[in-house]
Amino acid sequence: ENCVGCGHCIAACPFDAIMAHFDEKGELLDAKVAEYAQAVLAGRPHFHISLAMDITPLCDCWLSSDAAVVPDIGMFASFDPVALDLACVEALQKQPVIANSMLGEALARGGQDGAGERVDYIQAIHPHSNWRVTVDHAVKLGIGSDQYELIEVD
């Protein structure tokens, strides 16, 4: 009865013991993230910067997490928050995994998918969450685009 749908409890539980009562797969929560972002951005000028460094298994808004799962990637910036997030995720997927991290351990148990393709790193750590739902819903809401050109600067 005190639930406001923020998902803090789901993300904090390291045992996947808490499920959203409104959707066991968490897809509704994943879509709500895009809706919350839309509410914050609506009618306001915005520019986004992501520092893809010290990437840990839990959200960086938490007071604690585990060790980094991949080496530092760098800084990303864009007027388009959806393209920015997607560029960060795609860059993450290209990184070598730190073996003794939570991601390294998850991949050691599962390795690769049935086609020999690389497993989605975020999905490996959070099997009940689907980051792609958030991106797709944000595109549908008109927050940004899933198409981008990555310009690397030294």
HELIX and SHEET records of a PDB file:
HELIX    1   1 HIS A    8  ALA A   12  1                                   5    
HELIX    2   2 GLU A   27  LEU A   41  1                                  15    
HELIX    3   3 PRO A   81  GLN A   93  1                                  13    
HELIX    4   4 MET A  102  GLY A  110  1                                   9    
HELIX    5   5 TYR A  121  ILE A  125  1                                   5    
HELIX    6   6 TRP A  131  LEU A  141  1                                  11    
SHEET    1   A 2 HIS A  48  ALA A  52  0                                        
SHEET    2   A 2 GLY A  74  SER A  78 -1                                        
END                                                                             
